[in-house]
Structure formats: structure tokens, C-alpha cells
């Protein structure tokens, strides 16, 4: 995992509480449901509107995407269907059931 990531916070504009129990108290966010300070990293009701909240509480918007190049030599050959199986399928296809 990358070193420069940021954990999700309740102050984020994309953060939502599915229990609708979030109350701002000064600079802190308070959860009425848990009767404690809101910690999105460990709360199962914490959601990101953008869908970027990772299971370990890290904000996916702060992570950089990785790009990989696939060379044609690395691609696998397409799967070949055995001739015996092809004949069986053709035979079953030609049989009328009615």
C-alpha cells in the first residue's frame, strides 16, 4: 500500500452516515447512535458518496491509481475447445425434442 494515504474523516464533503446520527459539536463530529465521537474508519454505517471508502478506513480518493502495461507476449492463447466436445454439442443441437 502507498505511504501517503489519508484516512476517511467525518468532515469530508462526500462522507455520509447511514444511520443519520451525525451531529457537529464544535470541531468534532458526534455520533448519536454510538454515543461517542464519530470514527469513520471503524464504523460500519460510514459511507462515501463517491464509493471510495476502503474497508480499512482509507479514503480511495487520496490514493494514486496504478497503470500497468500488458505486452502481447504475456497474453494467453485463447482456449481451444476439444473436437469431441464440439461434435457432441452439434449432435444435441440437431435432435428435436417435440
N, C-alpha and C positions, 0 to 999 in steps of 0.2 A: 504494500500500500504506500501511497505517496506520503511524504513527510509534512507537506504544507497543506493540510486539510483543516476544515473548520467544523466543529460540532454544531448541530442544529440548535437554534435558540428560539425562545418564545417571542422575541422581538422582531423576528423576520416577517416580512410582508406576506410571505407565502405559507406561513405556519397557521394551522387550524387545529382546534381541539374538537374532537368528535363528540365529546360529552357536553360541549358548550359551557364549560365550567371555568373558563379562564377569566380572571379579574385582574386588571392592573392595579398594583398597590405601590405607588411611588415609582421607583425604578425597577421593582421586581414584578414578576407575573405570579399570581397566586391561583392555585387550583382549588376550587371549592369541593370537587369530587374527592380528592385525596387529602384535603385539608392541610396542604403543605405548599411549599414553593414549587412551581412548575419546572420539571426536568424532562424536556422532550426526548432526550437520549434513552431514558428508561421507561417512558410512558407508552402503553400500548394504544392509547387514544390519540396520540400525536400524529398528524398527517401533514403532508406538504401538498399544496395545491398543484404544483408542477410535477408531483410524483417523484421527487428526487431524494426523499429521506431514506437513507440506507438503514438496514436492520441494526447496525451498531451505533446509530445516532449521528452519523456523519452526514453533512449536507452534500448531496451529489452535485449541486451547482458549483461548489468550490473545487471540485476535482477536475483535472485536465483529462480529456479523452485521449486514449492511445490509438495510434494508427499503425497498422501492420501491413506489409506488402506481401502478397502471395505470388510466388513465381509459378509459371506454368508447369515447371518440372515437379513442383511439390503437390500438384493436384492429382488426385487418384483417378485411375481409369474408371469409366462408368461400369456399373455392374452388368455382367453378362448373364442372360437367362439360359439355363441349360435347355438343349434342344428337346429332350424328353418331356420336360415340363410344358414347353410351347405346344408340342403335339397333343398332350393331354387336354390343354385348355381349348384348342381348336376342336377336338372331338366333342367335348362337353358343350361347346357353343353351338354345334350343328344339331344336337339332339333336341327334338321338340318334346315338350312335356305335356302338351294338350292334344 
